Amino acid sequence: MYIKNIIKYTTPQGTLHASFSITGTSSGRVASRNPNLMNQPKRGKLAKYIRQLFVADTDRKLVEGDF
């Protein structure tokens, strides 16, 4: 199901833009939707390949954070 959502929300140019909300959870953490990028698989057969799909443009940086 995760791959289907990535494909569904990918633009014809190959980019993916999710929606983020700071009021989307009761715990106060940031929430992501369309698709939920906060729920990427970390383990399993396809996890490595799914995570390799996310790359930044040559003049940009992709950062990950958790607090």
Secondary structure, 3 states (H helix, E strand, C coil): CHHHHHHHHECCCCCECCEEECCCCCCCCCEEECCCHHHCCCCCCCHHHHHCCCCCCCCCCCCCCCC
